[in-house]
């Protein structure tokens, strides 16, 4: 069991969690998984469908782990959230999908170098970008914290 603490201000938590929950709902939708991109060649229909079914299940499980974490009353507070290592790993994968979707939907106008290097001028962003940036940063910080906890 790991203890994940990620203290956030109430305002950052409220804004970020709202978008994270919206993105999780969107990613849980029927067409959210890019089956064409991740499918094996269709030469063997049984393998093809089994492969996709496994990917769909893993995707849903990873998103569920993030949903449980974000919905926890102590997420973003001084009080740590207890999480099993396997659920932490699933949350890592799910948070990656969440960050990619936020990047695609709210932050596509920002250069990768600014996003990864922290060179974003927050005050110059549009409100939708500010919300996206906060949620993206919270997801990234959560991933970094989980990785540190799993390594110890």
Secondary structure as a PSIPRED ss2 file (coil, helix, strand):
# PSIPRED VFORMAT (PSIPRED V4.0)

   1 X C   1.000  0.000  0.000
   2 X E   0.000  0.000  1.000
   3 X E   0.000  0.000  1.000
   4 X E   0.000  0.000  1.000
   5 X C   1.000  0.000  0.000
   6 X C   1.000  0.000  0.000
   7 X C   1.000  0.000  0.000
   8 X C   1.000  0.000  0.000
   9 X C   1.000  0.000  0.000
  10 X H   0.000  1.000  0.000
  11 X H   0.000  1.000  0.000
  12 X H   0.000  1.000  0.000
  13 X H   0.000  1.000  0.000
  14 X H   0.000  1.000  0.000
  15 X H   0.000  1.000  0.000
  16 X H   0.000  1.000  0.000
  17 X H   0.000  1.000  0.000
  18 X H   0.000  1.000  0.000
  19 X H   0.000  1.000  0.000
  20 X H   0.000  1.000  0.000
  21 X H   0.000  1.000  0.000
  22 X H   0.000  1.000  0.000
  23 X H   0.000  1.000  0.000
  24 X H   0.000  1.000  0.000
  25 X H   0.000  1.000  0.000
  26 X H   0.000  1.000  0.000
  27 X H   0.000  1.000  0.000
  28 X C   1.000  0.000  0.000
  29 X C   1.000  0.000  0.000
  30 X C   1.000  0.000  0.000
  31 X C   1.000  0.000  0.000
  32 X C   1.000  0.000  0.000
  33 X C   1.000  0.000  0.000
  34 X C   1.000  0.000  0.000
  35 X H   0.000  1.000  0.000
  36 X H   0.000  1.000  0.000
  37 X H   0.000  1.000  0.000
  38 X H   0.000  1.000  0.000
  39 X C   1.000  0.000  0.000
  40 X C   1.000  0.000  0.000
  41 X C   1.000  0.000  0.000
  42 X C   1.000  0.000  0.000
  43 X C   1.000  0.000  0.000
  44 X C   1.000  0.000  0.000
  45 X H   0.000  1.000  0.000
  46 X H   0.000  1.000  0.000
  47 X H   0.000  1.000  0.000
  48 X H   0.000  1.000  0.000
  49 X H   0.000  1.000  0.000
  50 X H   0.000  1.000  0.000
  51 X H   0.000  1.000  0.000
  52 X H   0.000  1.000  0.000
  53 X H   0.000  1.000  0.000
  54 X H   0.000  1.000  0.000
  55 X H   0.000  1.000  0.000
  56 X H   0.000  1.000  0.000
  57 X H   0.000  1.000  0.000
  58 X H   0.000  1.000  0.000
  59 X H   0.000  1.000  0.000
  60 X H   0.000  1.000  0.000
  61 X H   0.000  1.000  0.000
  62 X H   0.000  1.000  0.000
  63 X H   0.000  1.000  0.000
  64 X H   0.000  1.000  0.000
  65 X H   0.000  1.000  0.000
  66 X H   0.000  1.000  0.000
  67 X H   0.000  1.000  0.000
  68 X H   0.000  1.000  0.000
  69 X H   0.000  1.000  0.000
  70 X H   0.000  1.000  0.000
  71 X H   0.000  1.000  0.000
  72 X C   1.000  0.000  0.000
  73 X C   1.000  0.000  0.000
  74 X C   1.000  0.000  0.000
  75 X C   1.000  0.000  0.000
  76 X C   1.000  0.000  0.000
  77 X C   1.000  0.000  0.000
  78 X C   1.000  0.000  0.000
  79 X C   1.000  0.000  0.000
  80 X C   1.000  0.000  0.000
  81 X E   0.000  0.000  1.000
  82 X E   0.000  0.000  1.000
  83 X E   0.000  0.000  1.000
  84 X C   1.000  0.000  0.000
  85 X H   0.000  1.000  0.000
  86 X H   0.000  1.000  0.000
  87 X H   0.000  1.000  0.000
  88 X H   0.000  1.000  0.000
  89 X H   0.000  1.000  0.000
  90 X H   0.000  1.000  0.000
  91 X H   0.000  1.000  0.000
  92 X H   0.000  1.000  0.000
  93 X H   0.000  1.000  0.000
  94 X H   0.000  1.000  0.000
  95 X H   0.000  1.000  0.000
  96 X H   0.000  1.000  0.000
  97 X H   0.000  1.000  0.000
  98 X H   0.000  1.000  0.000
  99 X H   0.000  1.000  0.000
 100 X H   0.000  1.000  0.000
 101 X H   0.000  1.000  0.000
 102 X H   0.000  1.000  0.000
 103 X H   0.000  1.000  0.000
 104 X H   0.000  1.000  0.000
 105 X H   0.000  1.000  0.000
 106 X C   1.000  0.000  0.000
 107 X C   1.000  0.000  0.000
 108 X C   1.000  0.000  0.000
 109 X C   1.000  0.000  0.000
 110 X C   1.000  0.000  0.000
 111 X C   1.000  0.000  0.000
 112 X H   0.000  1.000  0.000
 113 X H   0.000  1.000  0.000
 114 X H   0.000  1.000  0.000
 115 X H   0.000  1.000  0.000
 116 X H   0.000  1.000  0.000
 117 X H   0.000  1.000  0.000
 118 X C   1.000  0.000  0.000
 119 X C   1.000  0.000  0.000
 120 X C   1.000  0.000  0.000
 121 X C   1.000  0.000  0.000
 122 X H   0.000  1.000  0.000
 123 X H   0.000  1.000  0.000
 124 X H   0.000  1.000  0.000
 125 X C   1.000  0.000  0.000
 126 X C   1.000  0.000  0.000
 127 X H   0.000  1.000  0.000
 128 X H   0.000  1.000  0.000
 129 X H   0.000  1.000  0.000
 130 X H   0.000  1.000  0.000
 131 X H   0.000  1.000  0.000
 132 X H   0.000  1.000  0.000
 133 X H   0.000  1.000  0.000
 134 X H   0.000  1.000  0.000
 135 X H   0.000  1.000  0.000
 136 X H   0.000  1.000  0.000
 137 X H   0.000  1.000  0.000
 138 X H   0.000  1.000  0.000
 139 X H   0.000  1.000  0.000
 140 X H   0.000  1.000  0.000
 141 X H   0.000  1.000  0.000
 142 X H   0.000  1.000  0.000
 143 X H   0.000  1.000  0.000
 144 X H   0.000  1.000  0.000
 145 X H   0.000  1.000  0.000
 146 X H   0.000  1.000  0.000
 147 X H   0.000  1.000  0.000
 148 X H   0.000  1.000  0.000
 149 X H   0.000  1.000  0.000
 150 X H   0.000  1.000  0.000
 151 X H   0.000  1.000  0.000
 152 X C   1.000  0.000  0.000
